[in-house]
Amino acid sequence: MKTTPARLFGDLDLEIDSIGSFGDGLALHGEAGRVHVARSLPGERVRASVGGGRGELLEILRASPDRIVPPCRHFGALCGGCALQHWNDTAYADWKRGLVVAALERGGFAAPAVPPLVRTSPGARRRIDLAVKRREGGVLLGLHHGHGTDILDLAECPVMHPNLFALVAPLRKTLSSLACLRGVGSALINLLDSGPDMLLRTDGPLTPPDRTKLAAFAATAGLKRIAWALGTDASETAAQTEMPFVLFGGHRVEPAPGAFLQASAQGEAAIVAAVLGAVPARVTGRSRAIDLYAGIGTISFPLSGRLRVVAYEGDAQAVAAMRRAQAGARVETVQRDLARQPLSAKEFSGAAMIVLDPPYAGAAAQMPAIAASGVQRVVYVSCNPGALTKDTAVLAPAYALVGATAIDQFVWSAQVECVAIFERRK
């Protein structure tokens, strides 16, 4: 099948009127239509090389008064990790809060009351997925460019937790010596309560000398575990001194390598606080909450301090981690793929509340049963305003929005987290 090449319009002068959902400046040009220009701001006049709806910023002809000097040297190199370091903090925070307001309005909830953005600080990111590429003389280790496959070799990162960034240089050196890295790979690192935990993927088999080198790196860098996988295969342990863990509500969870973790401890705390604040006033020790898309128990375990929790999760490794940790907690974990087998309205019967934290794409298959369930309180945790709109629109005929919290968990990115609380209409 032939693809049509993107139409090229050449260099154009553009008036930026807003910021789009990916953090790009947006301009409307007669022949080119809507054009996305990364690193531009509302109110600016810019010159850009335009093709296929995208413009490469060439020159700022009139700068916005809200433009500031980015804190990271890599920002101008189109690092894919940040989109908005060049924007005044007040304007940036108002825009992120506005994404949540607009998403809820589109879902059918007029004039939603959303307090000012809950902030997380730079240097708090505790989960990073680094791209790896062998080149002549060494290894590139960093993030992909914003609109391409090239890798930006990290020399600094004001977003990453310092304990994570401290691993970059020694890991780059170790990777350059591994026979299992022939061309490309990745290194996903979670900063757990026990310390850094790494899942390394390479394009060649792990050799005995590679294992020795990884064990030495782990010992020097303070990693309790390094898991390794060939491409997209299941992982195996390459080096381990003890089982890594994270604490949720005082319960020790031992996650699988590369397990999903909220991006920062501050963001996680804000999400959990908002969910706990939504627990109905009249609950007893026998009251039951249903937690959908529970992951490894980020919300389930703290919530179990207030009422019993039935947690549903589709990933077998996540379920196993929760079950190992649920002794002494009022948590029951059920493995279930909610996209293929959503709960029915009847299965929610008797629950005091429903909590759901679905993946980025949302919970389309599950929402009709939630709307029909009759459960008094529903708490929706979202990292995608588009999915928030579509999913909560299903609730709008039967539920009222009674609270919403916007959380800046992904600092300087275009993403925003939201915890929205819904009450059954009488």
C-alpha positions in Angstrom: 0.0 0.0 0.0 1.4 3.4 -1.1 1.6 6.3 1.4 1.0 9.8 0.3 4.0 12.0 1.2 3.3 14.9 3.5 2.6 18.1 1.6 5.3 20.7 2.0 4.4 24.4 2.3 7.9 25.8 2.9 8.8 28.6 5.3 5.7 30.4 6.7 5.1 33.1 9.2 2.5 32.0 11.7 0.5 33.5 14.6 0.3 31.0 17.5 -3.1 31.2 19.1 -3.1 28.3 21.6 -1.4 25.3 23.0 -2.5 21.9 21.7 -3.0 18.7 23.7 0.6 17.6 23.0 2.1 20.8 24.2 2.7 22.3 20.7 1.8 25.8 19.7 -1.1 25.9 17.3 -1.6 28.2 14.4 -4.2 28.5 11.6 -2.9 29.2 8.2 -5.2 29.4 5.2 -3.6 26.9 2.8 -1.7 24.8 5.4 -4.7 24.6 7.8 -4.0 23.9 11.5 -0.2 23.8 12.1 1.6 22.4 15.2 4.8 24.2 16.1 6.7 22.7 19.0 8.4 25.1 21.5 6.1 28.0 20.5 3.6 29.9 22.8 0.2 31.6 22.4 0.5 35.2 21.2 3.8 34.6 19.4 4.6 35.2 15.8 7.0 32.7 14.4 8.6 31.5 11.2 8.4 27.7 10.7 9.2 25.2 8.0 5.8 23.6 7.4 4.9 20.2 6.0 2.1 17.8 6.8 0.5 19.8 9.5 3.7 20.2 11.5 6.1 23.2 11.6 9.7 23.2 12.6 10.4 26.4 14.5 13.0 28.5 12.6 12.7 31.9 14.3 10.6 33.7 16.9 9.5 37.0 15.2 7.6 38.2 18.3 8.1 36.5 21.6 5.4 36.0 24.2 5.9 37.8 27.5 5.3 34.4 29.1 8.4 32.9 27.5 11.2 32.0 29.9 14.6 30.4 29.7 14.2 26.6 29.9 16.1 25.0 32.8 17.5 22.2 30.8 20.1 22.4 28.0 18.4 19.5 26.1 15.1 21.3 25.7 16.1 23.1 22.5 17.3 19.7 21.0 13.6 18.6 21.0 14.0 16.1 23.9 10.9 13.9 24.0 10.6 14.1 27.7 9.4 17.8 28.1 7.2 20.0 26.0 6.7 23.2 28.1 9.9 24.2 29.9 9.8 27.5 28.1 6.5 28.7 29.5 5.9 30.9 32.5 4.9 28.8 35.5 1.6 30.6 36.1 0.4 30.3 32.5 1.6 26.7 32.4 -0.3 25.8 35.6 -3.5 27.5 34.4 -3.4 25.7 31.1 -3.0 22.3 32.8 -5.9 22.9 35.1 -7.9 24.1 32.1 -7.3 20.8 30.4 -9.2 19.1 33.2 -12.0 21.7 33.3 -12.5 21.4 29.5 -12.5 17.6 29.6 -15.2 17.5 32.3 -17.2 20.1 30.4 -17.1 18.1 27.2 -18.2 15.1 29.3 -21.4 16.9 30.2 -20.6 18.6 33.5 -21.1 22.3 33.3 -18.8 24.7 35.1 -16.8 22.1 37.0 -15.2 23.4 40.2 -11.6 22.5 39.9 -9.2 24.0 42.5 -5.7 25.2 41.5 -3.3 22.6 40.2 -1.7 20.3 42.7 2.0 20.6 42.0 4.8 18.1 42.0 8.3 19.4 42.0 11.1 18.9 39.4 13.6 16.2 40.3 10.8 13.9 41.6 10.4 11.6 38.6 11.0 8.0 39.9 10.2 6.0 36.7 12.2 6.4 33.5 12.3 4.3 30.3 15.7 5.0 28.6 16.4 4.2 25.0 19.8 2.5 24.3 21.7 2.5 21.0 25.2 1.3 20.3 27.3 3.6 18.2 31.0 3.7 17.2 33.0 4.4 20.4 30.2 3.8 22.9 26.5 3.9 23.7 23.7 6.5 23.5 21.5 6.4 26.6 18.6 8.8 26.9 15.2 9.7 25.5 13.9 9.7 22.0 13.4 13.1 20.2 10.0 14.5 20.4 9.0 13.6 16.8 11.5 10.9 15.7 13.4 7.9 16.5 16.8 9.5 17.2 18.1 9.2 20.8 19.1 12.3 22.8 22.1 11.2 24.9 21.3 12.6 28.4 23.8 14.9 30.0 21.3 16.3 32.5 17.7 16.0 33.4 15.9 18.4 35.9 12.8 16.1 35.9 14.4 12.8 37.0 15.0 12.1 40.7 18.7 12.6 41.4 19.1 9.0 42.5 17.9 7.9 39.1 20.0 10.3 37.1 23.1 9.3 39.0 22.8 5.9 37.3 22.9 7.2 33.8 26.7 7.7 33.3 27.8 4.4 35.0 25.0 2.5 33.2 26.1 4.0 29.9 29.7 2.7 30.6 28.5 -0.7 31.6 26.2 -1.1 28.5 29.0 -0.3 26.2 30.9 -3.4 27.4 28.0 -5.8 27.1 28.0 -8.3 24.2 24.2 -8.7 24.4 23.8 -5.1 23.2 24.3 -5.4 19.5 22.4 -2.4 18.3 19.4 -1.2 20.3 17.7 -1.8 23.6 16.1 -0.1 26.6 16.5 0.3 30.3 13.4 0.9 32.4 14.3 1.9 35.9 11.8 2.3 38.8 13.0 4.0 42.0 11.3 1.8 44.7 11.3 2.2 48.4 14.1 -0.3 48.4 16.1 1.6 45.8 16.5 1.5 42.0 15.1 -1.6 40.2 16.0 -2.1 36.5 14.6 -4.0 33.5 17.1 -4.2 30.7 16.1 -5.3 27.2 18.7 -6.0 24.5 18.8 -7.3 21.0 21.3 -10.1 21.7 21.5 -13.0 24.2 23.0 -12.4 27.6 26.4 -14.0 28.0 28.0 -15.2 31.3 30.5 -12.3 31.2 27.5 -9.9 30.7 25.9 -11.3 33.9 29.1 -10.7 35.8 29.3 -7.1 34.6 25.7 -6.5 35.4 26.1 -7.9 38.9 29.1 -5.7 39.4 27.2 -2.6 38.3 24.3 -3.5 40.6 26.6 -3.9 43.6 28.3 -0.6 42.8 25.2 1.4 42.0 23.0 0.0 44.8 20.4 -1.9 42.7 18.8 -4.8 44.5 17.8 -6.4 41.2 18.5 -6.2 37.5 16.2 -8.2 35.2 17.0 -8.8 31.6 15.0 -9.8 28.5 15.8 -10.5 24.9 13.6 -8.0 22.9 10.0 -8.2 24.0 10.4 -11.7 25.6 9.6 -12.3 29.2 12.3 -11.2 31.6 14.6 -13.3 33.8 16.8 -12.2 36.7 20.3 -11.2 35.7 21.5 -10.1 39.1 19.8 -9.8 42.5 20.8 -9.4 46.1 17.4 -9.1 47.7 13.7 -8.7 46.7 13.0 -5.1 45.8 9.8 -3.6 47.3 7.5 -0.5 47.5 5.2 0.4 50.3 1.5 1.2 49.8 -0.5 2.1 52.9 2.2 0.4 55.0 2.0 -2.8 53.0 5.1 -4.2 51.4 4.6 -5.0 47.7 7.3 -6.8 45.7 6.6 -5.8 42.1 7.7 -7.6 38.9 10.5 -6.0 36.9 9.3 -3.0 35.0 6.0 -2.9 36.9 3.8 0.2 36.5 4.5 2.8 39.2 3.0 6.3 39.5 5.6 8.7 38.0 6.5 10.4 41.4 5.9 9.7 45.0 4.4 13.2 45.3 1.9 12.5 42.5 1.0 9.2 44.0 0.4 10.8 47.4 -1.9 13.4 45.8 -3.9 10.8 44.0 -4.3 8.6 47.1 -5.2 11.6 49.3 -7.9 12.6 46.8 -9.3 9.0 46.6 -9.3 8.7 50.4 -11.0 12.1 50.7 -13.8 10.7 48.5 -14.7 7.7 50.9 -18.3 8.2 51.9 -18.8 9.4 55.5 -20.9 6.5 56.5 -18.8 3.4 56.0 -18.1 0.6 58.4 -15.5 -2.1 58.6 -17.9 -4.3 56.6 -18.4 -1.7 53.8 -16.9 -2.7 50.4 -15.0 -0.7 47.8 -14.3 -2.0 44.3 -11.0 -1.0 42.8 -10.8 -1.5 39.0 -7.5 -1.6 37.1 -5.8 -1.9 40.5 -2.2 -2.5 39.2 0.0 -3.5 42.1 -2.2 -1.9 44.7 -1.3 1.8 44.7 -4.8 2.7 45.8 -6.1 -0.6 47.0 -3.9 -0.9 50.1 -4.3 2.6 51.4 -8.0 2.3 50.8 -8.2 -0.9 52.8 -7.5 1.1 55.9 -11.0 2.6 55.6 -13.1 -0.3 54.2 -12.8 -3.7 52.5 -11.5 -3.7 49.0 -12.0 -6.0 46.1 -9.3 -5.2 43.6 -9.6 -6.2 39.9 -6.5 -6.4 37.6 -5.8 -8.1 34.4 -2.0 -8.4 34.5 -1.0 -11.8 36.1 2.3 -10.4 37.5 0.6 -7.5 39.2 -2.0 -9.8 40.7 0.7 -12.1 42.0 2.4 -9.1 43.7 -0.8 -7.9 45.3 -1.6 -11.4 46.6 1.8 -11.8 48.2 1.2 -8.5 50.0 -2.4 -8.8 51.0 -1.9 -10.8 54.2 -3.3 -8.7 57.0 -4.9 -6.3 54.6 -8.6 -6.1 53.9 -7.9 -6.7 50.2 -9.2 -9.4 47.9 -7.4 -9.5 44.5 -9.2 -10.9 41.4 -7.5 -11.4 38.0 -9.8 -10.2 35.3 -9.3 -8.5 31.9 -11.8 -5.7 32.2 -11.6 -4.8 28.5 -12.7 -8.3 27.5 -14.8 -9.2 30.5 -16.0 -6.0 32.2 -18.0 -6.4 35.5 -21.7 -6.3 35.1 -23.9 -3.8 36.9 -25.1 -6.6 39.2 -21.5 -7.4 40.3 -21.3 -3.9 41.8 -24.3 -4.5 44.0 -23.8 -3.5 47.6 -20.5 -1.6 47.1 -20.0 1.6 48.9 -17.9 3.1 46.2 -16.2 2.3 42.9 -12.6 3.5 42.2 -11.1 3.1 38.7 -7.7 4.1 37.4 -7.8 2.8 33.8 -4.9 2.8 31.3 -4.4 5.8 29.0 -7.0 4.7 26.5 -9.7 4.7 29.2 -12.4 2.2 30.3 -14.9 2.3 27.5 -16.0 -1.4 27.9 -16.6 -1.0 31.7 -18.4 2.4 31.9 -21.9 1.4 30.9 -22.1 -1.1 33.8 -20.8 1.4 36.2 -23.3 4.0 35.1 -26.1 1.4 35.5 -24.8 0.0 38.8 -26.6 2.3 41.3 -23.5 2.6 43.4 -23.6 6.0 45.2 -20.0 7.1 44.8 -17.6 6.7 41.8 -14.0 8.0 41.7 -12.3 8.1 38.3 -8.5 8.6 38.2 -7.3 9.7 34.8 -4.1 10.6 33.0 -5.8 11.3 29.7 -8.3 14.2 29.3 -9.6 12.7 26.1 -10.5 9.4 27.8 -11.8 11.3 30.8 -14.3 13.1 28.6 -15.5 10.0 26.8 -15.8 7.8 29.9 -17.4 10.3 32.2 -19.9 11.3 29.5 -21.4 7.8 30.1 -21.9 8.7 33.8 -23.4 12.2 33.2 -27.1 11.2 32.8 -27.1 9.4 36.2 -24.2 11.0 38.2 -23.3 14.5 39.3 -19.7 15.7 39.6 -19.0 16.7 43.2 -15.3 17.2 43.2 -12.2 17.1 41.0 -8.4 17.4 41.6 -6.0 18.3 38.8 -2.4 17.0 39.5 0.7 18.0 37.7 2.4 14.6 38.0 4.3 14.9 34.7 6.2 18.2 35.2 6.7 20.2 32.0 5.0 17.6 29.9 1.5 18.1 28.2 0.0 15.4 30.5 -2.1 16.0 33.5 -3.6 13.7 36.1 -7.2 14.1 37.4 -9.2 12.5 40.3 -12.9 13.1 39.6 -15.6 12.3 42.2 -19.1 11.5 41.1 -22.3 11.1 43.2 -25.4 9.3 42.1 -28.3 11.7 41.4 -31.3 11.3 43.6 
